[in-house]
Structures are given as C-alpha cells and as structure tokens.
C-alpha cells in the first residue's frame, strides 16, 4: 500500500496521537504501526510461499480493518476488499473466483467462516490482533511505495449481479495522494469523517489519504445520519466526505441544527445538485464545499470548489482537471473535439487501473496505455471546465429522442423544496421507453411539481408519471438502489411505499 512510509513517519513524530477512530474504538499512530507490522510478519510466514499472494479482507467497519489493510497491502501482497454484508450468493461467487491465499475476518462472523471452509479458503480471525508480538521494524514493510506493482483488488458496486473486479497499482494511488494534498487542503492534516463502508472505493480512499496526510480518520460502524451529525459535533470534525444522498439524509434529521465547526465538505460518487448544495450550506455554514468527478477505473478526473455567489454556474460543471490529469473529448472516430463540442470523455493519467479481472465486456472501460474512458459523455467549455452530460448507459431512446436521465434529475433536484429525486426508464408500448420520476419532498412542494417541470423541460423530456417516496432503498454506502425502484414501480399497484401524483 502506498502510505506505509507516511504511517511510519507519523508514528515517529506523534506516537500517542489518535490515527483512527472507528465506532468509538481508537488506534494511536504507534499502535497502528506496530499492529500492522506484527500482522504483516504473520502473513509473510503464512502466505509468502504461495503463488498469488492475495489476501482478502472482510472485517467491515471495524478497528481491525486499518491494521489488516496495511499488513495486506505491503509488498509483495495484494489485498482484495470484500463487503462482508454482500448477498450470500455474491460472496460465494467472489471468493470462488478470487481464491485468496488467506481471508481476514472477525471470529463473530460464523457464516463467512463456514463459506470459507466450504471453498477450501484458509482464514484468520483478527479479534486478537493486539496479542501479536511486537516485531522489529522491517524495511520490506515500507518498500516500493512508488512502484507500479499491484496492491488492491476492488469491486464496482453490485446489487444482485456479480460485481466487476479490477486491480490497481501502488503508484496509481500514490500519485493521487501527492496531487490531491493541496487541492483538498490536507497539508494541515484535518480530522476527516466518512460515514459509509470502508469496503467501498470512496471510503477506502478517504481512509488512506487521511493516513497519508497525518490526520485522524473517523468512521461509524454503519451509515446512520443522526449519529454521524452527533459525531461531527462531539469530535469537532473538520472535514467530511460524503456521497450526495448522505447530505439529503442529514437534512431529514438535522432539525435546523447547524455545524459551524466543519471547515470542508467533499462530495463524490454522483453529481452534486442544487438541492444537495442548499441542504449542505444550511447544515455546514462555514464549510468550503467541493465535489469531484471520477470513476473507479480512472480515479480523479475533475474537481470543483463551489462559489456561493455564482452557485448555478458552479454546479453546471464538475470543474477543472485534477492535477496530473489531462482531459480530452473525442468523437466516435477518436478525433479530438474543440471547446463546447460534446463527445466521449477520455483522460490521460497515472491513476487508471491496470485491468479488470472479470465482469467487463470491453464496451464501457477502454484503455490505451495511460489513456482511458468509461464512456461518459461531456464537453470542455472555453475555460476548460468539464461538463458531464451523462453515461451512454444512462441514455434512453424515447419516442425517437435521445434523453439522458441525469439531465432530467438535475432539473427536478434544482426545484425548491425537493429533498431527493431519481428518474428511471420503464418500457412503454408506444414510446419504447418512458420516464418516471420518484421524488422525496413535503406534500406542499409536490402539488405543483408536474406543472413546474413543464416550464423547465421540453415536452419529450417530461416524466410521464411522478411518484412520492418517503424512504429510499439504499446500498450500504448510502447510494440509491435504482434496480429496487424499478421493481417497486412495476409492483406499485400493490405497494404502499410509492404514491402516484396527479400529472
């Protein structure tokens, strides 16, 4: 893993300071350094002679995770991060395909232990990590921080289907830490909180950039909006990293309370819309609000620092290229396009993954050496700010018109009083596909919603049906499960969770 040398430095400079706080349990920098080295020594004895040297980690948000992570990502190992709460069939398929040399888990997870034994996978419970003997510093533990050698196998998010697995190198993250420290304001090592699962890419990266900078990383055991806000106030958290749906979750439970001590809010994982900005600004009046646009396969692409006095203009773009990244817009023939011409977004960067291990059909992620795309569509304006229109897979054909669902969502979310909104496409005998909007807002804000949309959208872009929802189906990382919404729409006649509005 590309932060071991930094962890060693912080352990020498401030050994008793808290490095990690997960669900109220803490590790000092010295405990983290010594515990990770001791576990690394154990892993080296068990796994070094194997062929693949892949170590899977399935502890969830637990204080043992950062120790396991550092130990399993030192040379020559590669760590595979497993969501232990994934459906049983997914876990079986993922572990069967990976065939890790060792699975790190918790002794209190008998289901996962039984699965490992059925698959013939060796496992090690980490509950007694503190009993491991302290070992002398091993130079191999901090070797190769800049190397283009594999250190991480991670997965795209999946609901019912098998998540796609990809592998990336140490250098791909080390360069992003180096380039991101200034733009994200990490030089002063702010305390940082991510309230989602560490098995997902955003949380995993957030943990490591905090270890790199020397701040204290905070994580709750699971996503709970009220508990997260209480933690921000109690620990005087300086920096918060979220996905936009988490902001909406905070707004539901905040009861007009504000958190002026938060200095920085970074949003990722989906476009930050006007409704999310309003909610965030009300909760965190002193915070600098930033968003970044990226992809699991590509890393950071663009970063925007929102300008309160020109908020609509700020939100119209995802900002300028991340340091060390070159953005190019190309047509279907691969030719570079000039400013304000929409096409496929390509980037040239050191952050791109090495390859997929499984699950990719070659149509979405395309890589040529250090240049790649995930088939997102957008354009660069005259100031070289990136505007994202949508992903090819997010485009539908309705009545002969190409429509990006994300564009419709953005319009609905910009309306006052809207807490959250999702637009999905369902089959239609006449149009081929029709759009359905599912919206969370107070009843009085929904009364005129169809009429307000008519004044802002072309007729062919108007949703054909509007539904009110009060509780969203969410993934463990706080993202909305679109597939579940599609299922509910299909069953809405027997569902009490959706209320159709008059259009």
N, C-alpha and C positions, 0 to 999 in steps of 0.2 A: 504494500500500500504506500502511496506517495506522501505520507505525513510522518513516518516513524522518526525521522531525524528531528522534525519540529517538536514532536512529543518529548523526545529525549531532552531537547533544549529547554522546553518549558518545565520539565521535571527537575532540571538542574537549577533553574532560575527561581522557581516558586513551588517547591515540592509539596507544601501543605495546602496550597490554594485548590479550590474545587475545579476539576476539569469537566465532570459530567454529573448531572443530576437527573435521574430517570425515576419518575414516580416517587420522588422524595428520598430515594437512596442515592448516595453520592460516592464518587471516587475522586481522591486528590490526584494531582498530576503524578506524584510519586507512586501511589497505589496503581494507577493506570499503567505506568511504565513498567513497574515490577511485575504486576499481574500478567500483562501481555507477554513479557519476555519469558516468564515461567511457563505459561501455556505454550508459547512457541517452542520452547525446549521439549515439552511433552509431545507436541505434534511432530516435531522433527524426528523424534525417536520412533514414532508410530507410522509416519506417512512417507518419510523421505525416500525409502527404497521403492515406493510404488511408481507406476508408470505415469499417471496423470497428475498426481499431487493436487487433486481438487478436494477442498474441504467445504462442506455445506454448513450453513448456519441457520438455525430455525428456532431462535430463542424469543422472537418478538421483541417488543419494547421492554427490555429488562436490563438491569445494571450489568449483567454479564455480557451484553452484546458488544460494547466497545472493546472489551478485553479480547473476546473471541475474534472480532473483526481485525484488530491489529495483528493478532497472532496468525490468523489465517490468510493475511494478505502480504506478509513478509515473503521475500524471496526464499524458496522457489515455489511458494504455494499460490494457488488461485482460489479465491473464496466465491462460493455460489450462495446468494442470499435468498432464502426460502421463506415465504409467508406461511407461517405455521397455521394460520386461520383460513387458508385456501380450502375450497371444497376437497373432500377426500379423494375423489377421482383425479382431480388436478394434481394433488400431492403425489399420488401413486405414479402418474404418468411422468411428472417432472423428475422425481427421484429415480425412476426406472431409466429414463433417458440419460440423466446425468451420471448415474453410477458413481457417486463420490467415494473417495477413499475413506472418508470419515464424515459423520453427521454430528454436529454440536447442537445440543438441545437441553431442555430442562427435564429433570427427573420427574416433575409433576405432569409430564405430557405422555401418559401411557399409550395413547392412541398412535402418536408419532413413533414411539419406541417399537410398538407392535408392527407398524408398517415397515420400519427399517429392518426388523428381523425377518419379516416375510420376504423382503427383497434381498436379503443377504448383505445388508449395508452395516458396517461397523459404526457404532455410535458412542458418544462420550457425553455424560451429563455434566454441566458446568456449575452445579449448585455448590460444590466445594472448592471453587477456584481459589478462594483465599487460603486454603490449606496447602496449595502448591508451594514447594520450597523456593525461596529467593535464589536466583542464579546470577552469576557474574554477567556484566554487560557483554553481549555477543555482537561483534562488528557486523556479522551477517544479517542481524535484525534490521539494520538501517541501510543495507546495501541496495543500490540500484533504484533510488528514488526517481531518477530521470529516465529510466530505461523504457524502451518500447516493448516491454515484456508483459504478458497477460497477468492481471491480478484480480479481475472481477468478472463473474458471470451474473448477469441480472436479467430481469424479465419485463416485458411490456405487460401492462395491466390486462387481466383477463377476467371474465365473469363466469361463463360456463365452458368456453372453449379453452384449449391448452394455450397458455401464454407463450409468446415467442421468446426464445433465449438468445442473448447476444453477449459477446465478450469484448472487453476493452483493456487497453494497456495502462501502465502506471503513468507514462508521460502524458496521456490524454487528459488525465485529471490534474497532474502537477502543473501543467501549463495554464490550466484554467484557474487554479488557486493563485498563481503568480499574477495573472492578468486581471483577476477579479478583486484582488485585495483593495485596490484604491477605489474602483468604481462602486463597490458595495460598502465602502467605509469601514473596512475590517482592521485597519492599521492599529487602532486603539483597543482591539480585542473586546468588542462589546459582548455582553451576555446575550445569547441567542436562543430562541424557543421555536421549535417546530412541533405542532400539536398532532401530527399524524404518524403513521407507521414508519419505522426505520428500515423496513424491508423494501420500501418503495424508493424510487430514484431520488426524488426531491429531498426526502428526509435523510437518506443515506449521504447525499452530497452535503447537505446542511451540517450534519454532524462533523464531517471531515474538514470542511472549510473553517469551522469553529476550532477544531483541534489544530489546524494549520496556523490560525491567527493567534491562538492562545487565550481565547475567551472561555466562558463557561457555557456548556451546551445543556439546555433543559428540554425534557421530553416527558409528557404524561404517559401513563400506561396505555391509554386509548383516547380517541377523539371525543372530548366532552366540552362543549363550548363554555358553559358556566365555570367549570373547574379550570379551564385554560385562562379565562379572564381573571379568576381569583389568583392564579399562579403569577400572572403578569404583575398584578398589584402587590402581592406578597413579596416576591423576589425582586421587584423593581427591574423587570426585564427591559433591556434597551432595544433589542432587535427582534422582530417577529417575521417568520417566513411562513407563508400560507398558500393554499390554492383559493381561488375566488369564492367558491361555495362555503369555505370556512368563515369568510367575512360575513356572508349572509347568516350563517349560524350564530355568530357573535351578536348580530343585530337583533335576533329573536329574543335573546336572554339578557341583554345588557341593561334594560330598564332605565335608559337615559343616563347611565353612569359613564364617565369618561376616564381615560387612562393617559394623562398628560406626560407621564414619565417615559413612555415609549418614544424612542428617537427615530426608529427606522422600521418601515414595513415593506417587505418584498413579496410580491405576488408572482406566482408561476403556475404552470400546468394548464392554463386556459386564459383566454383574453380577459383582461380586467375591463369591466364595463362601467358605465356611468353610475348605475345603481350601486355597484360594489364600492366605487370611489366615494360616493355620498355616505355610505354606511361606515367606511373606514375613517373618513375625515371626521365624522361625528364622534366616533369612539376614540380616536387617537389624534387629537387636535394638533399636537406638536410634531408628529412623525413626518419624516421625509418618505413619500410613497414612491416606490419604484416597481416596475414589472419587467420581467424578462421573457423573451420568446425563445424557445429552444425545443429540442426533441431528444428522446432517449438515445437515438442513434447519432445525433450530431452534437450534443452538448449545447452550450450557449450560442445563440445566433445574434440576437439584438437585445439592447437594454434601453429602457426609457425611464427618466426621472420626471414625474408628473409636475407640471406647472399649474398651481392652483388658479392663477389669474387667466390662464388660457387652457382650461381643462378639456374642453371639447376638442381642441386642436391636439392636445397631448394624447388623448385617448384614441384619436383617429389613427395613430401609428404605434408600432411597437419599438420605435426608437432607432438609434444608430447601431451599426455593427459592434458587437462585443470586441474588446481589444484582442488582436491576434486573429480575427475572423474577417474574411473577405466575402462579401455577398455579391452574387451575380444573378440576374434574371434572364432566363433563356426561353426561346420558343420551342415548339415541338421538334424543330430541326436541329436544336442545340446551339442556335445562334444567340449571342448576347444582345439584349434589348436595351434601348436607351431609357432615360427617365420617363416615368409615368406610363410606361407600357407594361401591362400585366403579362406574366408568364410564370414558369416554374422557378421556384427559389432554389438556387444552388449555393453551397458555401464551400470555401476552401479554408481548412482549419486543421490544427493538430488534435482537436478534441474528438474527431469522428471515431466511432467504434471500429474494431478490427473486422468483425464479421458477425453474421447470425450463425448460431449453432443449429437452430431448427426453426421452422414456422414461417420463414419468409419466402414468398413466391417470386421475388426478384422484381416485382412491379412497383412497389412503394419505395423501398430503400435501394437506391442505386449509387454505387461508389466507383470513382475512378481515381485511384491513388489517394491524394489528400483532398479531393473534391467529391461532394456527395449531395443527395437530395432525398427528401421523404415525400416529394410530390405535392408540397404545399404551393398554393398559387398566390402571387402578390406582385408588388411593384415597388421600386425606389422612386421617391419624389425628387424634386430639384435640389433639396437639401440632403439627399442621400439617406433619408429616413425610410425605414421599411414599413410598408402597409401590407397586411396579410388579409387576403380575401377569403381563403378557406382551403381545405384539402380536397383533392379530386374526389376522394371517397365521401366527402361531405356535400357534394354537389348532386342534385337530383334533376331529373327531366320531368317537368310537369306541364302538360298542355303544349308541348313543343318548346318550352323555355328552360334554359339552364339557370338553376337557382341554387345559391349557397345558403344552407340553413343557418350558418353562423351570422350571416348578414341580417336575417330576419330576427334572430335572437338579440342582436345588438340594438336594433331599433326598439324592440319591446322593453329591453332592460333599461333603456335610456329614459323611459317614461316615469314621471314622479310617482312614488308610492310602490313601485314594483320591487319586491324583495329578490325574487329569482324567477327565471323563465328558461324553458327549454322548448325547442321546436323540433319535431320529428316528422318523418315522412311515412305515410301509410299507403297501401295500394288503393287505387281508385279505378273503377271500370272505365270512366270517361277520360280522366286526365292522365292516367298511368300512375302518377303519384300525387298525393295531396298533402298539404302541410297542416299539422295540428300543433297548436301552442298550448303548453301546460305552464301555468303561472301561479306563483305564490304572491299574494298581496291581500290587504284588507278588503272586505266586500265593497266598501265605498270607492276604492280605487279600481275595482274591476268592472263596475257598472258600465262605464263608457269605453272600456278597453277596445272592443272591436271597432268602434267609431273612430277612436284616436289613431288606431293603426291605419285606417283607410286614408287618413290625411297625411300619412308619412310613407306609405308603401304603394308601389304600383299595384294595380288590380291583380295581376298574375302572381304577385308575391304575397298576397294576403293569405294568412291561415284560413282554412275552411271551417275549422272548429277551434273553440277555446275552452279550456278546462281549468278549473281552480283546484289546487292541491294544497294541503296543509303540512304534510310530512313526506319528504323526498326519500326515495330509496337510495342509499349511499354506499359507496365502497368503503373499505377500512381507511382509505386515505382522504375521505371526505368528498370525493367526486360523485356526481350523479350517475346512477346506473340507467343509461338510455335504453338498453335492451329490456329492462324491467318496466320502464314506462311504456314501451311499445306493447308489451304483454298486457299491461293494465288497460291501455286504450282498446285493445282487441276484446277485452273482457269487461269493458266499462259498464255494460248493462247490468252485470251482477256485482260490480264493485262499488263500495261506499266511499272509496278514497279519492275519487275524482268527481267533481261537479261540473257539468257542462253549462257554459254561459250562453246566453242568447246572442247570436251574431247579427 
